[in-house]
Amino acid sequence: IESLLTGKPIPPDVAYDIDGNATADPSRALQGALRPFDRGPKGAGLALIVEVLCGPLVGATFAGIGDKDNWGNLVFAIDPELLWDKADFEQKV
């Protein structure tokens, strides 16, 4: 949105237009989609999970279905001690 307002192009290879073509045009990117942060299947999978958790799970819009103004919100907390010893976790972080 900042690039659109300032008239600057977005970096190449970060977005697709509505036809699935890479674009540096911010207005075309807003009609299409952003690429996953890692530009691979892991980022795409993570993005899908976030979309599902923040969409249909909480009764919000998903994949264009539903009220377009209901973006959905989800807050969740993970207790690292369920997976790691607290001291080990703090050392690794």
ChimeraX commands (.cxc) that place a marker at each C-alpha (Angstrom):
marker #1 position 0.00,0.00,0.00 radius 0.5
marker #1 position 2.90,2.35,0.77 radius 0.5
marker #1 position 4.34,1.76,-2.71 radius 0.5
marker #1 position 0.94,2.37,-4.25 radius 0.5
marker #1 position 0.55,5.68,-2.39 radius 0.5
marker #1 position 4.07,6.86,-3.23 radius 0.5
marker #1 position 3.98,5.64,-6.83 radius 0.5
marker #1 position 7.01,3.40,-6.36 radius 0.5
marker #1 position 7.31,-0.17,-7.65 radius 0.5
marker #1 position 7.55,-3.04,-5.20 radius 0.5
marker #1 position 10.61,-5.29,-5.26 radius 0.5
marker #1 position 10.55,-7.87,-8.05 radius 0.5
marker #1 position 9.49,-11.45,-7.29 radius 0.5
marker #1 position 7.47,-10.66,-4.16 radius 0.5
marker #1 position 3.97,-10.57,-5.63 radius 0.5
marker #1 position 1.72,-11.98,-8.34 radius 0.5
marker #1 position -1.01,-10.22,-10.28 radius 0.5
marker #1 position -4.54,-11.59,-10.58 radius 0.5
marker #1 position -3.43,-13.82,-13.49 radius 0.5
marker #1 position -0.59,-15.39,-11.49 radius 0.5
marker #1 position 2.22,-13.47,-13.20 radius 0.5
marker #1 position 5.05,-11.92,-11.18 radius 0.5
marker #1 position 4.61,-8.15,-10.88 radius 0.5
marker #1 position 6.38,-5.09,-9.47 radius 0.5
marker #1 position 3.21,-2.99,-9.84 radius 0.5
marker #1 position 1.67,-2.47,-6.38 radius 0.5
marker #1 position -1.87,-1.99,-7.72 radius 0.5
marker #1 position -1.69,-5.29,-9.64 radius 0.5
marker #1 position -0.17,-7.02,-6.60 radius 0.5
marker #1 position -3.09,-5.90,-4.42 radius 0.5
marker #1 position -5.45,-7.60,-6.86 radius 0.5
marker #1 position -3.31,-10.77,-6.80 radius 0.5
marker #1 position -1.23,-12.28,-4.01 radius 0.5
marker #1 position 2.07,-12.00,-2.17 radius 0.5
marker #1 position 4.65,-14.71,-2.48 radius 0.5
marker #1 position 5.46,-16.69,0.69 radius 0.5
marker #1 position 8.40,-15.28,2.64 radius 0.5
marker #1 position 10.69,-18.19,1.76 radius 0.5
marker #1 position 9.38,-18.42,-1.83 radius 0.5
marker #1 position 8.83,-22.15,-1.34 radius 0.5
marker #1 position 6.43,-24.81,-0.11 radius 0.5
marker #1 position 7.14,-24.32,3.60 radius 0.5
marker #1 position 6.17,-20.66,3.50 radius 0.5
marker #1 position 3.12,-21.41,1.37 radius 0.5
marker #1 position 2.03,-24.13,3.81 radius 0.5
marker #1 position 2.52,-21.83,6.79 radius 0.5
marker #1 position 0.53,-19.10,5.06 radius 0.5
marker #1 position -2.31,-21.54,4.37 radius 0.5
marker #1 position -2.43,-22.67,8.00 radius 0.5
marker #1 position -2.52,-19.05,9.21 radius 0.5
marker #1 position -5.33,-18.28,6.75 radius 0.5
marker #1 position -7.36,-21.27,7.98 radius 0.5
marker #1 position -6.74,-20.48,11.67 radius 0.5
marker #1 position -7.71,-16.83,11.23 radius 0.5
marker #1 position -10.55,-17.44,8.78 radius 0.5
marker #1 position -13.03,-20.29,9.02 radius 0.5
marker #1 position -11.89,-21.40,12.48 radius 0.5
marker #1 position -13.08,-18.09,13.95 radius 0.5
marker #1 position -15.99,-17.58,11.54 radius 0.5
marker #1 position -14.30,-14.99,9.32 radius 0.5
marker #1 position -13.90,-14.62,5.57 radius 0.5
marker #1 position -11.84,-17.32,3.85 radius 0.5
marker #1 position -10.96,-17.64,0.16 radius 0.5
marker #1 position -13.45,-14.90,-0.72 radius 0.5
marker #1 position -16.33,-16.62,1.06 radius 0.5
marker #1 position -18.13,-14.54,3.67 radius 0.5
marker #1 position -18.24,-10.89,4.65 radius 0.5
marker #1 position -15.19,-9.23,3.09 radius 0.5
marker #1 position -14.89,-6.85,6.06 radius 0.5
marker #1 position -14.58,-9.72,8.57 radius 0.5
marker #1 position -10.85,-10.49,8.41 radius 0.5
marker #1 position -10.87,-12.59,11.56 radius 0.5
marker #1 position -8.52,-12.52,14.51 radius 0.5
marker #1 position -6.95,-15.32,16.45 radius 0.5
marker #1 position -4.58,-15.05,19.39 radius 0.5
marker #1 position -2.87,-18.17,20.63 radius 0.5
marker #1 position -0.07,-18.87,23.05 radius 0.5
marker #1 position 2.35,-21.77,23.06 radius 0.5
marker #1 position 3.97,-22.92,26.27 radius 0.5
marker #1 position 7.53,-23.91,25.25 radius 0.5
marker #1 position 7.80,-26.12,28.34 radius 0.5
marker #1 position 5.38,-28.53,26.69 radius 0.5
marker #1 position 8.12,-29.26,24.15 radius 0.5
marker #1 position 11.43,-28.26,25.76 radius 0.5
marker #1 position 13.04,-27.78,29.12 radius 0.5
marker #1 position 12.70,-24.07,29.96 radius 0.5
marker #1 position 16.44,-23.55,30.50 radius 0.5
marker #1 position 17.29,-25.26,27.18 radius 0.5
marker #1 position 14.71,-23.18,25.35 radius 0.5
marker #1 position 15.96,-19.91,26.84 radius 0.5
marker #1 position 19.54,-20.82,25.93 radius 0.5
marker #1 position 18.59,-21.51,22.31 radius 0.5
marker #1 position 16.58,-18.31,22.00 radius 0.5
marker link #1:1,2 radius 0.2
marker link #1:2,3 radius 0.2
marker link #1:3,4 radius 0.2
marker link #1:4,5 radius 0.2
marker link #1:5,6 radius 0.2
marker link #1:6,7 radius 0.2
marker link #1:7,8 radius 0.2
marker link #1:8,9 radius 0.2
marker link #1:9,10 radius 0.2
marker link #1:10,11 radius 0.2
marker link #1:11,12 radius 0.2
marker link #1:12,13 radius 0.2
marker link #1:13,14 radius 0.2
marker link #1:14,15 radius 0.2
marker link #1:15,16 radius 0.2
marker link #1:16,17 radius 0.2
marker link #1:17,18 radius 0.2
marker link #1:18,19 radius 0.2
marker link #1:19,20 radius 0.2
marker link #1:20,21 radius 0.2
marker link #1:21,22 radius 0.2
marker link #1:22,23 radius 0.2
marker link #1:23,24 radius 0.2
marker link #1:24,25 radius 0.2
marker link #1:25,26 radius 0.2
marker link #1:26,27 radius 0.2
marker link #1:27,28 radius 0.2
marker link #1:28,29 radius 0.2
marker link #1:29,30 radius 0.2
marker link #1:30,31 radius 0.2
marker link #1:31,32 radius 0.2
marker link #1:32,33 radius 0.2
marker link #1:33,34 radius 0.2
marker link #1:34,35 radius 0.2
marker link #1:35,36 radius 0.2
marker link #1:36,37 radius 0.2
marker link #1:37,38 radius 0.2
marker link #1:38,39 radius 0.2
marker link #1:39,40 radius 0.2
marker link #1:40,41 radius 0.2
marker link #1:41,42 radius 0.2
marker link #1:42,43 radius 0.2
marker link #1:43,44 radius 0.2
marker link #1:44,45 radius 0.2
marker link #1:45,46 radius 0.2
marker link #1:46,47 radius 0.2
marker link #1:47,48 radius 0.2
marker link #1:48,49 radius 0.2
marker link #1:49,50 radius 0.2
marker link #1:50,51 radius 0.2
marker link #1:51,52 radius 0.2
marker link #1:52,53 radius 0.2
marker link #1:53,54 radius 0.2
marker link #1:54,55 radius 0.2
marker link #1:55,56 radius 0.2
marker link #1:56,57 radius 0.2
marker link #1:57,58 radius 0.2
marker link #1:58,59 radius 0.2
marker link #1:59,60 radius 0.2
marker link #1:60,61 radius 0.2
marker link #1:61,62 radius 0.2
marker link #1:62,63 radius 0.2
marker link #1:63,64 radius 0.2
marker link #1:64,65 radius 0.2
marker link #1:65,66 radius 0.2
marker link #1:66,67 radius 0.2
marker link #1:67,68 radius 0.2
marker link #1:68,69 radius 0.2
marker link #1:69,70 radius 0.2
marker link #1:70,71 radius 0.2
marker link #1:71,72 radius 0.2
marker link #1:72,73 radius 0.2
marker link #1:73,74 radius 0.2
marker link #1:74,75 radius 0.2
marker link #1:75,76 radius 0.2
marker link #1:76,77 radius 0.2
marker link #1:77,78 radius 0.2
marker link #1:78,79 radius 0.2
marker link #1:79,80 radius 0.2
marker link #1:80,81 radius 0.2
marker link #1:81,82 radius 0.2
marker link #1:82,83 radius 0.2
marker link #1:83,84 radius 0.2
marker link #1:84,85 radius 0.2
marker link #1:85,86 radius 0.2
marker link #1:86,87 radius 0.2
marker link #1:87,88 radius 0.2
marker link #1:88,89 radius 0.2
marker link #1:89,90 radius 0.2
marker link #1:90,91 radius 0.2
marker link #1:91,92 radius 0.2
marker link #1:92,93 radius 0.2
view
